[in-house]
Amino acid sequence: MNSVQTRSAERALSGGTWLIVCGAMLYSILTVTPLMAAHTAEQWDWTAPILPLVVDAAVVIVVKLDDVLARLGGEGGRWPVVLRWMTGLMTLALNTADSALKKDLVGVAVHSVAPLLLIVTAETSLAYRRAIARAVAALEAEQEAVRERREQATRERAEQARTEAREEREHAAALAREQREHEAALAREQSEREERQRREERADRERAEQVEREARERREREREHREHELLKREQQARQQAETERRERAERVERERREREERAGRERAALLERGPATAKLPEDDARQIVTAAFGAGLSVRSAAELCGWSVGWVSARYAEHRDPSADGASLAIASQ
């Protein structure tokens, strides 16, 4: 029996069990609800189906958990057995109570069919599942043993093949070793002759290299001497150029300082003239405005010194700040 057939049997058992459980639950609810309604206060009649539902829910829990434990090969102990029989007997009692109270033996027998079938089915399905689990475990163990025997036979064949291959390799290696030893003896003789010839050639080559090395060293010394002389002349030329550049920079700096001092004296002389009593000529006024701009005086102070208007002085200041303002300054001057 293979695993496919086993799973098919388990599905059939599970489907049949749940069919019986569902049928018994429905039949129990329909049978027990009138009994509970008759023995419950009138305002609580709507609670009549609760008790059969609770009992049947316990039946469902027992059947489901027994199914899981059977699949896992475990044992739940005595409490699952107690719950299973207790729920079965409660279902039996509730289904037959109404007929028993009416002393209707036929009704008792008819209403006991579904509970008894539920009890026996729960026990039988549990036994079937455990038996199937044991059979599956045995089948798997047998398959594992067959697989191990096959693997052992495969390993033995592979080991035998490796042994034969190793013996063949050893025999071929012995033949190859003898051939190599013979070829090695011939090669040694040939290599000895070639070695003598190489030593002679190497000696000749070393003598030629010695002569070439001495000539190269002589040329290298001459080249280094020329480079040293050239480097020395370049250093002298750079030092002379640096000296000339430094002297030229000092001369330019000295001339710049002299110009600045001369301009400062001229500017101070123009500013020390004091406020003009009349409007000075334009050339003189421009010189005074230029001096005032360089000294950082205000436009009004410059206007007082040259006697011209504040607008004209502002235009000259703008020319000094932005040479592109010449056109605007000419327009102001014409006014």
Contacts in CASP RR format, 6 or more apart in sequence:
PFRMAT RR
TARGET T0000
AUTHOR 0000-0000-0000
METHOD contacts of the structure
MODEL  1
MNSVQTRSAERALSGGTWLIVCGAMLYSILTVTPLMAAHTAEQWDWTAPI
LPLVVDAAVVIVVKLDDVLARLGGEGGRWPVVLRWMTGLMTLALNTADSA
LKKDLVGVAVHSVAPLLLIVTAETSLAYRRAIARAVAALEAEQEAVRERR
EQATRERAEQARTEAREEREHAAALAREQREHEAALAREQSEREERQRRE
ERADRERAEQVEREARERREREREHREHELLKREQQARQQAETERRERAE
RVERERREREERAGRERAALLERGPATAKLPEDDARQIVTAAFGAGLSVR
SAAELCGWSVGWVSARYAEHRDPSADGASLAIASQ
1 135 0 8 1.000
1 139 0 8 1.000
3 136 0 8 1.000
3 139 0 8 1.000
6 132 0 8 1.000
6 135 0 8 1.000
6 136 0 8 1.000
6 139 0 8 1.000
9 132 0 8 1.000
10 129 0 8 1.000
10 132 0 8 1.000
13 125 0 8 1.000
13 128 0 8 1.000
13 129 0 8 1.000
13 132 0 8 1.000
14 67 0 8 1.000
14 125 0 8 1.000
17 63 0 8 1.000
17 67 0 8 1.000
17 121 0 8 1.000
17 122 0 8 1.000
17 125 0 8 1.000
18 63 0 8 1.000
20 117 0 8 1.000
20 118 0 8 1.000
20 121 0 8 1.000
21 59 0 8 1.000
21 60 0 8 1.000
21 63 0 8 1.000
21 118 0 8 1.000
21 121 0 8 1.000
21 122 0 8 1.000
23 114 0 8 1.000
24 56 0 8 1.000
24 59 0 8 1.000
24 91 0 8 1.000
24 114 0 8 1.000
24 115 0 8 1.000
24 117 0 8 1.000
24 118 0 8 1.000
25 52 0 8 1.000
25 56 0 8 1.000
25 59 0 8 1.000
25 60 0 8 1.000
27 95 0 8 1.000
27 114 0 8 1.000
28 52 0 8 1.000
28 55 0 8 1.000
28 56 0 8 1.000
28 91 0 8 1.000
28 94 0 8 1.000
28 95 0 8 1.000
28 114 0 8 1.000
28 115 0 8 1.000
29 49 0 8 1.000
29 52 0 8 1.000
29 53 0 8 1.000
29 56 0 8 1.000
31 94 0 8 1.000
31 95 0 8 1.000
31 98 0 8 1.000
31 111 0 8 1.000
32 51 0 8 1.000
32 52 0 8 1.000
32 94 0 8 1.000
32 95 0 8 1.000
33 48 0 8 1.000
33 49 0 8 1.000
33 52 0 8 1.000
34 48 0 8 1.000
34 98 0 8 1.000
35 94 0 8 1.000
35 97 0 8 1.000
35 98 0 8 1.000
36 47 0 8 1.000
36 48 0 8 1.000
36 49 0 8 1.000
36 51 0 8 1.000
36 52 0 8 1.000
37 45 0 8 1.000
37 48 0 8 1.000
40 47 0 8 1.000
40 48 0 8 1.000
51 94 0 8 1.000
52 94 0 8 1.000
55 87 0 8 1.000
55 90 0 8 1.000
55 91 0 8 1.000
55 94 0 8 1.000
56 91 0 8 1.000
58 83 0 8 1.000
58 87 0 8 1.000
59 87 0 8 1.000
59 88 0 8 1.000
59 91 0 8 1.000
59 118 0 8 1.000
59 122 0 8 1.000
61 83 0 8 1.000
62 80 0 8 1.000
62 83 0 8 1.000
62 84 0 8 1.000
62 87 0 8 1.000
62 122 0 8 1.000
63 122 0 8 1.000
63 125 0 8 1.000
65 80 0 8 1.000
66 80 0 8 1.000
66 84 0 8 1.000
66 122 0 8 1.000
66 125 0 8 1.000
66 126 0 8 1.000
66 129 0 8 1.000
67 125 0 8 1.000
67 129 0 8 1.000
69 75 0 8 1.000
69 76 0 8 1.000
69 80 0 8 1.000
70 126 0 8 1.000
70 129 0 8 1.000
70 130 0 8 1.000
70 132 0 8 1.000
70 133 0 8 1.000
71 129 0 8 1.000
71 133 0 8 1.000
73 130 0 8 1.000
73 133 0 8 1.000
84 119 0 8 1.000
84 122 0 8 1.000
84 123 0 8 1.000
85 119 0 8 1.000
88 115 0 8 1.000
88 118 0 8 1.000
88 119 0 8 1.000
88 122 0 8 1.000
89 119 0 8 1.000
91 114 0 8 1.000
91 115 0 8 1.000
91 118 0 8 1.000
91 119 0 8 1.000
92 112 0 8 1.000
92 115 0 8 1.000
92 116 0 8 1.000
92 119 0 8 1.000
95 111 0 8 1.000
95 112 0 8 1.000
95 114 0 8 1.000
95 115 0 8 1.000
96 107 0 8 1.000
96 108 0 8 1.000
96 111 0 8 1.000
96 112 0 8 1.000
96 115 0 8 1.000
98 111 0 8 1.000
99 105 0 8 1.000
99 106 0 8 1.000
99 107 0 8 1.000
99 108 0 8 1.000
99 110 0 8 1.000
99 111 0 8 1.000
100 108 0 8 1.000
266 291 0 8 1.000
267 290 0 8 1.000
267 291 0 8 1.000
267 294 0 8 1.000
267 295 0 8 1.000
270 287 0 8 1.000
270 288 0 8 1.000
270 291 0 8 1.000
270 305 0 8 1.000
271 288 0 8 1.000
271 291 0 8 1.000
271 292 0 8 1.000
271 295 0 8 1.000
271 297 0 8 1.000
271 305 0 8 1.000
273 288 0 8 1.000
273 305 0 8 1.000
274 305 0 8 1.000
275 304 0 8 1.000
275 305 0 8 1.000
275 307 0 8 1.000
276 304 0 8 1.000
276 305 0 8 1.000
276 306 0 8 1.000
276 307 0 8 1.000
278 307 0 8 1.000
279 285 0 8 1.000
279 306 0 8 1.000
279 307 0 8 1.000
279 308 0 8 1.000
280 288 0 8 1.000
280 306 0 8 1.000
280 307 0 8 1.000
280 308 0 8 1.000
284 306 0 8 1.000
285 306 0 8 1.000
285 307 0 8 1.000
285 308 0 8 1.000
285 312 0 8 1.000
286 316 0 8 1.000
288 302 0 8 1.000
288 305 0 8 1.000
288 306 0 8 1.000
289 302 0 8 1.000
289 306 0 8 1.000
289 308 0 8 1.000
289 313 0 8 1.000
289 316 0 8 1.000
289 317 0 8 1.000
290 316 0 8 1.000
290 320 0 8 1.000
292 301 0 8 1.000
292 302 0 8 1.000
292 305 0 8 1.000
293 302 0 8 1.000
293 316 0 8 1.000
293 317 0 8 1.000
293 320 0 8 1.000
294 320 0 8 1.000
297 305 0 8 1.000
299 310 0 8 1.000
299 311 0 8 1.000
299 313 0 8 1.000
299 314 0 8 1.000
299 317 0 8 1.000
300 310 0 8 1.000
302 313 0 8 1.000
302 316 0 8 1.000
302 317 0 8 1.000
303 309 0 8 1.000
303 310 0 8 1.000
303 311 0 8 1.000
303 312 0 8 1.000
303 313 0 8 1.000
306 313 0 8 1.000
311 332 0 8 1.000
312 332 0 8 1.000
312 333 0 8 1.000
314 332 0 8 1.000
315 325 0 8 1.000
315 328 0 8 1.000
315 329 0 8 1.000
315 332 0 8 1.000
315 333 0 8 1.000
316 329 0 8 1.000
318 325 0 8 1.000
318 328 0 8 1.000
318 329 0 8 1.000
319 325 0 8 1.000
319 326 0 8 1.000
319 329 0 8 1.000
END
